[in-house]
Each structure stands twice: as C-alpha cells, then as structure tokens.
Amino acid sequence: MAGTTVIKALVAALCFTGASAWPFSKRQTLTLATVQKQALDNALKVLDGTLSDGLTNRLSTCNKNTVAVRKEYGDLSKDERKEYIRAVQCILKAPSKLSASKYPGAKSRYDDFTVVHMNMTPSVHATANFMHWHRYYIWAYETALRTECDYKGYQPYWDWSKYPDLVNSPIFNGDEWSMGGNGDPVQHTGMQLGTSKIPAGPGGGCVTKGPLANITIHLGPLMSTMDPKLGIKNNPRTDGYGDNPRCHRRDVNNFFSKDYLKPSDLLKQLTSSADIKTFQDTLQSATSAGALHVGGHFSIWGDPGGDVYVSPNEPAFWLHHGQLDRHWWMWSLYQEKEITKRTSQYDGATNWMQPNGPKGKATDPQWLNVVAPPGKEGIASKEFFSTTAGPFCYVYQ
C-alpha cells in the first residue's frame, strides 16, 4: 500500500469547507458518518503527534506512511474482493499446525483459528478482554492471510448498518465477488433470543453458491442454535474437537439489519456508553435482539455461524468482528477530549461463567497458541488499547 497517497486521500475526505468545517459546530447533527470521520481524523492526529491518546508504547514505525487502512467489504474493488477471497480459500486448504490426535477435527490452518476460539470462548466473552482479545485474534488472522497466503490487502469489515437487505448484499449475494451465497432454502423454525422470537430466514440449508460454496465443516457443533429437525450431526466428542464432516449452512436474514442494525442504532449505542463496561455489556448481551454483536452473528446464523464456540468456522465471522473492532475504535476516538480516558479503560471479570469472579487486569497476558504471529504470543491486554500502538498499525476507513 502506498501509505502516503492513501493517507492524503483520507485527510482530503475529512476536509469540509465553509460552515461544515471541523470541528463540529453546536448546530451540526452527529451522525454515524461524522463519528467515523472524527475518529479517523483523531487517529491521524495521534499518528502525527498533534494529539495524545495517553499511551507511551506507540511503535515508532507506525506513522502516516506505514499505517494500514481497513475498508468495508462493499467498498473494496471487485479485484480487491477476489484477492481477499483467494486468500481465504488458501488458508482453508493449508494444513493444520495442531496435534491431529488432540484435535482430529482440525484439518486446515483455518480450523486452527476455530480451535483457538473454542478453547478461549469462556474467557473472552462477557469478560474484561472481550474487545481486546478479539482485536488480537482478528489481527492474527489478517497476519496469517498476508504472511502464509501472500494476501496484499488488509482485513475488511462489514458495516452492519449499510445493508438493510443483507440477503442481497455484496457480502452474501452469491456472485463471484461475494463471501458466498445464502444457504439453500429449507423448511426450519426460528429461535428464541431472550424475549424476542427470531423468525426463520430464507436459507438454512447448505451453501452451494458463490466462491466459498461447498465448504466442509469438521469441528463442533457445541452450542448450536439451529432447528434440531435439520438433523445436524452431533460431534463424536463432547468437547467438539472430533472430526464431524458436514456441509456449511447459512440462514442469512434481514430480521436484524432492518430493525436493529440501522445507523441510528449503532449511533445510539456509541453515544450512550460512557465507559468500557457499559459499552461492552450493551454491545454483546446474549438475550437482546438489539445487541449489535448478537445481531451480526444471527444475521448469518446457520452452522457453524450460530454456535458461539465454533462461529469462526463461518468465513464471514472475520468481517463481522472487524466491524466490532471498528465500532470500539470509533467509540474510543471520536471525542477528542475523551480519548485518553477511553483508550485505556479495562473492566470486567475473567470468565463469563463467573460474572462476579476475579476481575481482569490490563497486564493479563492473552493467548492465541499456534495462530499467534511469530514472537507475538502472550501479549498483555494493555498492548491492544489502540490500533496504532503495541503490535498494531492500522485505522478504519
């Protein structure tokens, strides 16, 4: 990436004239788009040293000339989308680095990432390091695509608010530039999420269209949310690590994207969360249809997409969690006076099964096992406070 050229273009996109110039006037209406622009503007100020985020460990090599730019999937050119798909296909075919006797269901390098998520699930959901560990995890996947599959781009994200008709979006429409199509239509029931009944979508069957069609899933299920009448096979091992070959299913639906993932919904969650605990809790509530993290996962649903443990085996998982990371990035950066405080906040327990158990510390090491980039295993959570600090050097466009 030609860093200087890209950053100049980003800065130009942030520029307004006349009454619309930064900073906001009191009469301007805050929108999701302006939050994104202000977050990017402030991130660039941190990079050039005109604004402090309160961190002292920013790598000297991360600057406006070297920073990576992550883009929304639909904003990628068709060639860029095909290159990303090629890299995903590559890692799906590359051999696993895990023990075949311990994890017989891990057949590919891609499966290694799923096994790590399965192992870590209780400690990285509804905990202090939910956002931090997943930032680390997404970066490790991006790094593997680049170093092991010669991918030249960066991890794209899926802007939840961009596609009211998600079924026919560039992500899931099944054309050659998509992440594959929906599952084939099959009769099935929906699910109960807290007090909300989630209706069945138009899919539910095997994904047979698009460049990521006909993937074989081997791991899990462990906590499937699909209709039992679909007959999805149980794993031969209770821990879900056995080899359980079956088709990849999706039930992409518009239930959440139409009513719960609108720009106003994202904006409300961003602007009503004064601290990281509130931000994380309202983002990931397991019982609310209005929780953005839940809405993203169950907009894809299926097997393994609807299984909290095995969900990374769904190739669109990485776009969803890329957006989750972007949402946190915006929350941390869009208010200049709040940046120092928000960037370093860390709060919550260490195990979702024990919400009143020991509290997490910013010095707690985080683990990725065989999917950690070389020399980057066991890094403390505090190293993940910023996307331009610690091991990271990226922003969102």
Residue, then its C-alpha position, 0 to 999 in steps of 0.5 A: m500500500a502506498g501509505t502516503t497517497v492513501i493517507k492524503a486521500l483520507v485527510a482530503a475526505l475529512c476536509f469540509t469547507g465553509a460552515s461544515a468545517w471541523p470541528f463540529s459546530k453546536r448546530q451540526t447533527l452527529t451522525l454515524a458518518t461524522v463519528q467515523k470521520q472524527a475518529l479517523d481524523n483523531a487517529l491521524k492526529v495521534l499518528d502525527g503527534t498533534l494529539s495524545d491518546g495517553l499511551t507511551n508504547r506507540l511503535s515508532t514505525c507506525n506513522k502516516n506512511t506505514v499505517a494500514v487502512r481497513k475498508e468495508y467489504g462493499d467498498l473494496s474493488k471487485d479485484e480487491r474482493k477476489e484477492y481477499i477471497r483467494a486468500v481465504q480459500c488458501i488458508l482453508k486448504a493449508p494444513s493444520k499446525l495442531s496435534a491431529s490426535k488432540y484435535p482430529g477435527a482440525k484439518s486446515r490452518y483455518d480450523d486452527f483459528t476455530v480451535v483457538h476460539m473454542n478453547m478461549t470462548p469462556s474467557v473472552h466473552a462477557t469478560a474484561n478482554f472481550m474487545h481486546w482479545h478479539r482485536y488480537y485474534i482478528w489481527a492474527y488472522e489478517t497476519a496469517l492471510r498476508t504472511e502464509c497466503d501472500y494476501k496484499g490487502y488488509q482485513p475488511y469489515w462489514d458495516w452492519s448498518k449499510y445493508p438493510d437487505l443483507v440477503n442481497s448484499p455484496i457480502f452474501n449475494g452469491d456472485e463471484w465477488s461475494m463471501g458466498g451465497n445464502g444457504d439453500p432454502v429449507q423448511h426450519t423454525g426460528m429461535q428464541l433470543g431472550t424475549s424476542k422470537i427470531p423468525a426463520g430466514p430464507g436459507g438454512g440449508c447448505v451453501t452451494k453458491g458463490p466462491l466459498a460454496n461447498i465448504t466442509i465443516h469438521l469441528g463442533p457443533l457445541m452450542s448450536t442454535m439451529d432447528p434440531k429437525l435439520g438433523i445436524k450431526n452431533n460431534p463424536r466428542t463432547d468437547g467438539y474437537g472430533d472430526n464431524p464432516r458436514c456441509h456449511r449452512r447459512d440462514v442469512n436474514n434481514f430480521f436484524s439489519k432492518d430493525y436493529l442494525k440501522p445507523s441510528d442504532l449503532l449511533k445510539q449505542l456509541t453515544s450512550s456508553a460512557d465507559i468500557k463496561t457499559f459499552q461492552d455489556t450493551l454491545q454483546s448481551a446474549t438475550s437482546a435482539g438489539a445487541l449489535h454483536v448478537g445481531g451480526h452473528f444471527s444475521i448469518w446464523g446457520d452452522p457453524g455461524g450460530d454456535v458461539y464456540v465454533s462461529p469462526n468456522e463461518p468465513a464471514f465471522w472475520l468481517h463481522h468482528g472487524q466491524l466490532d473492532r471498528h465500532w470500539w475504535m470509533w467509540s474510543l476516538y471520536q471525542e477528542k477530549e475523551i480519548t485518553k480516558r477511553t483508550s485505556q479503560y479495562d473492566g470486567a471479570t475473567n470468565w463469563m461463567q463467573p460474572n462476579g469472579p476475579k476481575g481482569k487486569a490490563t497486564d493479563p497476558q492473552w493467548l492465541n497458541v499456534v495462530a499467534p504471529p511469530g514472537k507475538e504470543g502472550i501479549a498483555s491486554k494493555e498492548f491492544f488499547s489502540t490500533t496504532a500502538g503495541p503490535f498494531c498499525y492500522v485505522y478504519q476507513 
